Amino acid sequence: MTGIIQRLLLLSAAHRWARNQSTCAQIKRVSIEGNIAVGKSTFARLLQESNPDWEVITEPVSKWQNVDHETQSQHSSSNLLQMMYEDPKRWSYTFQSFSCLSRLRTQLQPITPMLPQAPKGAVQVYERSVYSDRYVFALNMFKLGFINSVEWAVYQEYHSFLLQQFGHRVELEGIIYLRASPQTCLGRLQKRAREEEQQLELHYLQMLHQRHEDWLLNRTTPVHSAHLLKLPVLVLDTEGEFERNPEVRVHLISKVHLSLDSLTVNSNQKVTDVFASPATGPGFPLWVVTEDHSRFPLLLKMKG
């Protein structure tokens, strides 16, 4: 009798797991990527306000500012973000390791119960991802010499291993790339006056800008999976003011809706054609056609 009960419990657990996998497969997951102070947090908030059924998950900055959370303080002894900026040679590897862990934990957290019932489709939006952690920020610290070759090899090894283990649970269906000049980002950074960032200089933002360009636009950054190579990227020009400009704000959010509506393509399909929209003028996408005749926007650009 005990054996039968155990088998029934296992079968029940298996059915729950299968339902959960089916539910997860129906959720469109995208990340907002971009330079420091490009407007990611603001854009994430605007997306949440205009789409209350979506789950928009902000960057875990507070965790980095208070690693020893039991002390409930942001003094330098527990503020890893500040420690990294003040002494990058000593703390970059530690920070990037913890940053990767916190981002992975964010992308693995259980979905809210109401998300699968969203009337216009279930959408999760992350402010940055485990991918930008590696291909932008950790890579940049390695190129600057703040992470040595042994630390870089270890970071890449466990990053690849963790993503292999968790598989589709952390995979994205698309990326929203907020794009602005490093000069504009520096101005916004100075305006928001986050204490840890006050010593950041234009050169550092220029390097991060190029890392984003190489990864998301030029596609010259070596990546660990074929899935990332096929990931559609929505490029939004945020050089101009968008938070307080209703016309620009609506235009940007409508681009996101259009892109998400098109994220039904099978990632295993081969691309057979690329063509421009018949409409003219800025703001219209390039469309990719796959072998099953599906179409989705590859890049969406808006004139600033």
Buried (B, 14 or more C-beta within 10 A) or exposed (E): EEEEEEEEEEEEEEEEEEEEEEEBEEBBBBBBBBBBBBBBBBBBBBBBEBBEBBBBBBBBBEBBBBBEEEEEEBEEEBBBBBBBBEEBEEBBBBBBBBBBBBBBEBBEEEBEEEBBEBEEBBBBBBBBBBBBBBBBBBBBBBEEEBBEEEBBEBBBEEBEEBBEEBEEEBBBBBBBBBBBBBEBBBEBBEEEEBEBBEEBEEEBBBBBBBBBBBBBEEEEBEBBEEBBEBBBBBBBBBBEEBEEEEEBBEBBBEBBBBBBEBBEBEBEBEEEEEEEEEEEEEBBBEBBBBEEEEBBBBBBBBEB
